Amino acid sequence: MDSERKIVTLETDLLVLGTGAAGCGAALAARRAGIRTLMVDKGKLESSGCLGGGNDHFLAVLGTNDPDDTVDDLVRFYLKPCSGFSESMLRGWGRTMPLMVNFLEGLGVKLLHRADGGYLRTAGRGEPAWHINIAEGQRIKRLVAGHLRSLGTDVLDHVMITRLLVRDGRAAGAVGYNVLDGTCYVISAAAVIMALGNSCNRATANSTGNPYNTWHSPFNTGSQYVLAYEAGATIINMDLKQQATLVPKGFGCAGMNGINGAGAHELNALGERFMPKYHPQMENCPRQFQIGGTYQEQIEGNGPPFVMEMRHIDAESLHHLQYVLMPGDKATFLDYCAQRGVDFAKAPMEVEIGEIEFSGMLATDDAFMSSLPGLYNGCVFYTFSGSMCSGYLAGESAAANLGKAPGLKGLEDEIDRECERIFTPLTPLEDAVPQAMFESSVRQVMSYYMGFVRNEKGIDVALDRLAFLSGYADKVRAGNMHELMMTHEALHLLESCRLSTLCTRERKESGRSIYRRSDYPEKDPAYEKILAVRKGTAGPEVFWLQ
């Protein structure tokens, strides 16, 4: 390693990896419990994660007289055989929702209210009216960040974690580096919370050709799963937690939850409202069915274009949707509207299917701990609410059960090798593979073989191609520090895609995710179970949980 490379060793009680919504929830709970907490992220606390780009709603059941507004209702909706959730976990989410609502509103986040004083909540994605509308959602992250800093939370911005450290079978810390100046960090902790994001993006192409023009943060490329997998934790549902959404044509951020919830109609190129053919809730159905319906219309030649017709919605609701909710979810939305002449009140807005986002979940117990002792999961539930609340629950549990730090004694050689490996892509190599070419190759394989319709032969070819690309991982080179970060993101992307593809091969049915197996087109009750993967001595070991 470069003799001038700076190495900094840090020690804390609770190490929170990721400073998005989940990481913020975890740190908030830990600091409220008086636990010394260090948050680490390659971004900056004030703007990192999906929440850094804004959000227009917070899902909450509040125990009012409104329909379906109890924790029991939440449990009934989410407690499904393949969810990976337990009743205890879901009740914890329901318990935490009002706490986070009060916390956010106390910070000055503009949660919107009805004339009668109740929260303005709308339905979406097949769920009841649980989504509290938010104005100026792009301010949320800065408000939360300021509060966490005021609590004395230690924050390490611009540091990318590349390896978890395990000692005597327990999570002991992590190694990473500053993506701006190259300082290497070695961190020891009594417990570690994984909060690096519930997604793997940049895995498939979109119509713009820009892999960073994505629905969720493009800087999440599967580190949540790959780091935990490499450390020995079990990962579940990589075969099922794959999703996509409709997006305004050429605009990565979706906003379809608000648009569908407002009562928009999706029309195909023939002017037909087609979603009644695919789900009784029509456009307001769970997201996978709208994607499936739109894709089916497309392959039958009934589109593109596809448009969202909203002119039948009352003027006040339309104005609220276009000028309050959508810009709060992505601040550049009104710039997009100005450039394309989009006006919800005057004409339908063209939409398209975005990229496929691959995902999964650390196998998690009721204490929000993974299968690796000392390693907690802050990314259990989805959405702003799910992320922040599951992070909070993980932080509560870690703080209540914090033991003595295992320390890093005996790991010196492993740490030295990792600090060396981090910067290897900066060293010249005659037959080097540029980072952009390497990542683009992964995306090409996944887009072609792991799209919305798949079959076993194609999945096998994808696995073969991904293995081929793995053989070039040591030859990937970066020309500067920014490309070095993208190189490590691409390496995590490759491994996460490999695990998702391997797991998808085992689920020989259709109907539980956004893709269809053409060789197994029907849902099979025999697969009403969870698929898990862990690192074995000879590679990934895939097995079913009963």
PEMO-V282241 format. One record per residue. PHI is phi in whole degrees, -180 to 180 (* if undefined). NEAR is the number of other C-alpha atoms within 10 Angstrom. Layout:
phi,near
PHI,NEAR
PHI,NEAR
//
This chain:
phi,near
*,12
-51,8
-64,5
-92,7
-68,14
-86,12
-119,15
-116,11
-105,10
-125,13
-138,17
-146,19
-85,22
-122,28
-103,28
-106,30
-95,27
111,31
-121,32
-78,29
-60,33
-65,39
-63,33
-65,28
-61,27
-64,39
-66,32
-61,24
-64,21
-67,26
-69,19
-63,12
-89,13
80,12
-90,20
-64,18
-131,26
-119,22
-100,25
-132,25
-158,25
-73,24
-93,20
-110,19
-50,28
-68,19
-139,19
-79,23
75,28
-60,22
-65,28
-61,24
-89,22
107,25
-160,27
-111,28
-158,26
-133,21
-76,25
-156,25
-96,25
-124,18
70,15
-88,10
-83,8
-65,12
-61,11
57,19
-114,17
-118,17
-63,20
-59,15
-64,15
-60,21
-62,19
-61,13
-74,14
-100,16
-81,15
-115,14
-57,13
-105,17
-74,17
85,22
-97,19
-105,17
-61,16
-61,13
-62,22
-67,24
-67,15
-63,17
-61,27
-61,24
-65,17
-83,20
-53,23
-63,17
-61,11
-72,18
-60,18
-65,12
-62,13
-65,17
-66,12
-65,10
-78,13
107,12
-66,21
-86,17
-78,21
-86,17
-120,14
-81,9
-62,8
-84,7
97,8
-73,12
-70,17
-78,18
-121,23
-125,19
-85,20
-177,24
57,19
85,18
-88,18
-65,20
-76,19
-110,23
-92,23
-67,21
-73,25
-125,26
-102,23
54,21
-63,26
-70,22
-91,21
-57,26
-63,26
-67,16
-66,15
-65,22
-61,21
-60,13
-67,15
-63,20
-65,12
-68,9
-79,14
88,13
-67,19
-78,16
-130,18
-117,19
-79,19
63,19
-117,26
-94,24
-84,25
-116,19
-160,22
-87,21
-107,24
-126,21
-131,15
53,11
76,13
-134,20
-59,28
-124,24
154,29
-160,23
-122,23
-159,26
-149,24
-76,19
-73,22
-99,14
-114,12
83,17
-63,16
-94,24
-117,22
-119,23
-121,21
-105,24
-151,27
-78,24
-153,28
-128,32
-111,29
-86,27
-142,33
-94,30
110,30
-91,29
-159,27
-127,29
-103,28
64,30
-91,29
-132,23
-81,23
-123,20
-69,15
-80,14
77,10
-104,12
-67,19
-93,16
-90,20
-116,23
-61,21
-103,22
-54,21
-72,18
-88,23
-93,20
-124,31
97,28
-59,29
-54,28
-89,29
-66,23
-62,22
-68,24
-60,23
-63,17
-83,20
109,20
-77,23
-86,22
-113,25
-122,29
61,23
-71,25
-83,24
-110,23
-80,20
-131,21
-144,19
-151,22
-147,23
-82,24
-132,20
-55,23
-51,20
79,18
-123,20
-67,24
-76,23
-84,25
79,24
-70,22
-60,23
-68,24
-66,22
-65,22
-64,22
-77,20
106,19
-66,22
-111,23
-91,24
-116,23
-90,22
-67,15
-88,13
81,14
-90,12
-83,18
-100,20
-63,24
-57,11
-73,9
-113,16
-163,15
-64,10
-86,14
55,22
-66,30
-92,27
-85,21
-53,16
-55,20
-61,19
-77,23
-69,26
-65,23
-61,22
-66,18
-64,25
-64,19
-63,15
-61,18
-67,16
-73,10
-84,9
88,12
-89,19
179,19
-75,18
-84,15
-118,27
-136,23
-102,23
-91,22
-128,23
-70,16
-82,12
-80,16
-62,11
-60,13
-65,8
-66,13
-64,20
-63,15
-60,14
-67,21
-78,21
-109,15
-117,18
-70,25
-62,27
-67,23
-71,26
-83,26
-154,22
-63,19
-88,14
-62,23
-70,17
-64,12
-59,15
-61,16
-65,10
-70,9
-102,12
70,13
-82,19
-143,17
-55,20
-82,17
-111,11
-158,14
-63,19
-102,20
-72,20
-132,22
-151,23
-78,20
-84,27
-70,25
-86,26
-106,22
-91,26
-154,25
172,26
-166,23
-64,31
-56,22
-132,25
-94,16
-68,16
-93,18
63,25
-99,22
-77,24
-73,19
-96,20
-53,16
85,25
-111,29
-101,30
-110,31
-92,38
-111,33
-104,28
-96,23
-94,16
72,18
-53,19
-62,23
-61,24
-67,27
-66,31
-72,33
-69,30
-62,34
-62,28
-65,29
-65,33
-65,36
-58,22
-66,19
-62,28
-65,25
-74,13
-117,13
-67,14
-104,13
-80,10
-64,20
-68,19
76,19
-117,19
-61,7
90,10
-103,12
-58,10
-65,9
-61,13
-65,19
-62,14
-64,11
-68,18
-63,24
-70,15
-63,13
-52,22
-100,21
-56,18
-62,27
-86,16
-82,10
-62,12
-148,12
-63,6
-105,9
-67,16
-107,17
-61,16
-55,25
-63,15
-66,11
-62,21
-65,22
-62,17
-67,17
-61,25
-64,22
-64,15
-62,22
-67,24
-65,18
-81,16
-103,21
-121,23
-85,16
-79,20
-127,18
-134,21
-149,18
-63,17
-62,12
-65,15
-63,20
-63,15
-64,13
-59,24
-62,22
-64,14
-68,17
-66,20
-64,14
-60,11
-65,16
-58,17
-67,9
-104,12
-58,18
-73,13
-101,19
-70,24
-128,24
-121,24
-92,13
-160,12
-66,17
-66,11
-67,18
-63,23
-61,23
-66,18
-64,24
-67,22
-63,24
-67,26
-66,23
-66,22
-59,24
-59,28
-68,23
-64,28
-65,30
-62,22
-67,23
-63,25
-67,22
-60,21
-69,22
-60,24
-59,19
-80,15
-92,18
-94,19
-164,22
-130,20
104,17
-110,20
-147,18
-81,23
-103,25
-120,21
-87,20
-66,15
-86,14
-138,16
-77,16
-108,14
-73,15
-118,14
-57,8
-65,8
-100,17
-81,14
-157,17
-102,19
-98,23
-124,21
-141,23
-143,19
-81,17
-107,12
-67,6
-111,6
125,8
-65,16
-113,15
-105,18
-153,14
-94,12
-99,9
-89,8
//
